[in-house]
Amino acid sequence: MATLLDFCSLVRSKNAGPFILTFDFMCHDQTAYEALVATGFLTKGLFASVYGTDPDQILVVNHPGALAVKVSLPRPTVQGDLHDTDCYAGQQYAPLMDMELPPAP
C-alpha cells in the first residue's frame, strides 16, 4: 500500500487565520496528482473522523493546474487559546502521514 509521500513532494498544515486549519498536498507530477485524486483518499469523511469536525464544514479543493489538493476545516481550538497545542498548526498533518491509501481504481 502507498502513503501520501508516494504521491506528494510536500504535505503541510498551517493556519488560515485563527479559526481555520488548512492542508496542502502538492504532488510530484501530473501522474502522481491524478493517481492521488483517483484513490479518493482525501475526503471530507477522512478529515471529519481524524480531526473531529463536521464534514459539512470541510472544504476539499482539487487544483489540477498546481498538481495539488487543498483541504480547509475549522481549527479544533482557536489559535492561541490556552488549550492550543500547535499555535501555528504546522504539525496537524502528522496523523495522515502513516495512513495507507487505497489503490486507485
C-alpha positions in Angstrom: 0.0 0.0 0.0 1.1 3.6 -0.7 1.3 6.6 1.7 0.9 10.3 0.9 4.7 10.6 0.4 4.4 8.2 -2.6 2.3 10.9 -4.3 3.4 14.2 -2.7 6.6 16.1 -2.6 5.1 18.4 0.1 2.4 17.8 2.7 1.8 20.6 5.1 -0.7 22.1 7.5 -1.0 25.7 8.6 -3.4 28.3 9.9 -5.6 30.2 7.5 -6.5 32.7 10.2 -7.1 32.0 13.9 -10.2 29.8 13.2 -9.3 27.8 10.1 -6.8 24.9 9.6 -5.6 24.2 6.1 -3.7 21.4 4.5 -1.7 21.4 1.2 -0.9 18.2 -0.6 1.5 19.0 -3.5 2.2 16.1 -5.9 5.4 15.1 -7.5 4.0 15.3 -11.1 0.8 15.0 -13.1 0.8 11.2 -12.9 1.1 11.3 -9.1 -1.7 14.0 -8.8 -4.1 12.0 -11.0 -3.3 8.8 -9.0 -3.8 10.6 -5.6 -7.2 12.1 -6.7 -8.2 8.7 -8.1 -7.7 7.0 -4.8 -10.5 9.1 -3.2 -8.4 9.2 0.0 -8.6 12.9 0.7 -12.3 13.2 1.6 -14.4 15.2 4.0 -15.1 12.0 5.8 -11.4 11.3 6.4 -10.8 14.7 7.9 -14.0 14.7 9.9 -13.0 11.4 11.6 -9.4 12.4 12.2 -10.0 16.0 13.3 -13.4 15.6 14.9 -15.1 18.1 12.7 -18.5 18.2 11.0 -18.0 17.1 7.3 -20.3 20.0 6.2 -17.7 22.4 7.5 -14.8 20.9 5.5 -13.7 22.2 2.1 -11.7 19.9 -0.3 -10.5 21.6 -3.4 -8.5 19.9 -6.2 -6.1 22.2 -8.1 -5.1 20.3 -11.2 -3.1 23.2 -12.6 -1.0 23.3 -9.4 -0.9 19.5 -9.1 -2.3 20.0 -5.5 -5.2 19.3 -3.2 -6.2 21.8 -0.5 -8.3 20.9 2.5 -9.7 23.5 4.9 -11.6 23.0 8.1 -12.3 24.7 11.5 -9.4 24.6 13.9 -10.1 22.3 16.9 -9.2 25.2 19.2 -8.8 28.9 18.3 -5.2 29.8 17.6 -3.5 30.9 20.8 -6.2 29.5 23.1 -4.9 28.2 26.4 -5.5 24.7 25.2 -4.0 25.2 21.7 -1.0 22.8 21.5 0.1 23.8 18.0 -0.2 27.6 17.6 0.9 27.6 14.0 -0.8 24.4 13.1 2.4 23.2 11.4 2.1 19.7 12.9 -1.5 18.9 12.2 -0.7 16.9 9.1 1.2 14.2 11.1 -1.7 11.8 11.7 -2.2 11.5 8.0 1.4 10.5 7.1 1.4 6.9 8.0 -2.1 6.1 6.7 -2.2 3.6 3.8 -4.0 4.9 0.8 -6.3 2.6 -1.2 -5.2 1.7 -4.7 -6.5 3.9 -7.5 -9.3 2.2 -9.5 
